[in-house]
């Protein structure tokens, strides 16, 4: 499934390039989308867990979307790197893609173990992913290490 997502993402990049949208623009736009989406999921999940609210079924699907959207984001980053584009802060920017994959992996690992506390799990993973995306945006823009 991941390979299909990467293929589709690369085809979209190719088609958008025909109308003047660059891969760098898509990479930036996806980062802003990931920050907003995962920030909302984190707030919703952690508030629901803290207050003891029942989560709706769509919450888990939305949380998974926040995780799965890192696939095209990483594909855009790999495409930029393969085409010779480098982040202004050097290797430090690339570590955030690895951190996002590790965070998603831990989220999958603990899904079965934390039954009944889905709000906490998805909220914490989304908070981590949002912070990773914020730091990646900052280092990608050359705002520091």
N, C-alpha and C positions, 0 to 999 in steps of 0.2 A: 504494500500500500504506500509506503514511503517513497519507493522508486517511482510509482505512478504520480504521486504528488510533485516530486521534483521534475518529472518530465512535463507535466502540465504547467508548472510554474515557469520553466524555461521556454515553453512554447508561448505563454502569455507575454513574457519579456520580449521575445522575438517579434510578436505581433505589435506590441505597444511601441517598440523601437521604430516601426514603420511610420507611426504617427508623431514621433518626436518625443516620446516619454523615455527617459534614460533609466537604466538599471539603478543608477545611484538615486534617482528620484523615487523609484519604487521601494528601494531599500529604506530610505528615510520615511516614506509614507507608511510602510508596514511597521516600522518601529513606533511611530506615533500611535498607530492603531493598536499595537500590542500593549503599549503603556495604558491607553484608555480602557481597552477591553479587560485586561488583567487587573487593573485598578478597581474597576466596577465589580468584577467577580470577587476580588479579595474583600472589598467592603461588604458586599452582600453575604458572602459565605461566613466571614468572621462575625458579623453582626447577628446572623441567624444562629450560629453556634453559641455565641455569648448569651443571647436572649432566649434560646431554646425554641426557636421558631422552626416549623416544619418547612423543608425545602421543597419547591415544586420540581417536577421531573425535568423541566427545561433547564434548570440550573446546571445539572450535570452535563447536559449537551453543550451549554454555553461555556462551561469550564473546559470541556474537551476542545471546543473550538479555539479557546485561548491557548491551549497547548499545541494543537495541530497547526495553527498559523505560524508557528516557529519554523515549520518545514520550508515553506516558500521563502521566509526571511533568510534562513540559512542558505538556501539555493541562490538567492540574489547575492548574498555576500560571497559565496564561492565563485559565482559568475564574475563579480567585480574583481576578485583576487586573480582569477584565471586570465582576465583580460588586461592585467597589469596595473590595476588601480590599487593603491595602498592607503590604509588609514593613516592620518597625520600623526597619531601617537604610536605607530608601529605595532608590534605584536600584541600589545596590551589589549587592543580593541578586539582581537580575535578570541581571546580567552572567554569572552561573554557568550559566544555561541556554544562553547563547550560547557559553560556553567548552566546555560538554559537546558541543554540536553541532559545534564546530570540532574537538574531539578525535576524535569519531566520524568526521568527514570525513577527517581525516588518517589514521586507521586504515584506512579504505576505500582511500584513495589508495595506501598503502604495502603493502596485502595482496599484490599481485602482485609487487612489487619485492623483498620479503623472503621469498621461498619458501625453505623449509628452516629458517627462524628464526621459525616461527609462535609459539612460546612466548614469545620476546622481544617480538614485536609485540603480541600480545594481552595479555601481561602488563603492558607499559608503558602501553598504552591504558587497560587496566582500572585500573591504579594511578592514572593521571591522573584518570579518571572517579570513582574512589573519593574522591580528594582534593577534586575539585570538589564532590561531594555532601557531604562533611564541611564544607567552607567554606560551602556554601549552607545547610546545617542551622544552622551557627553564626550566620550573618548573618540568617537567617530568624527565629531565636530572639532576635535583638537582642544577640548576644554580641560584636559589634564588627565593624569593617571590616577 
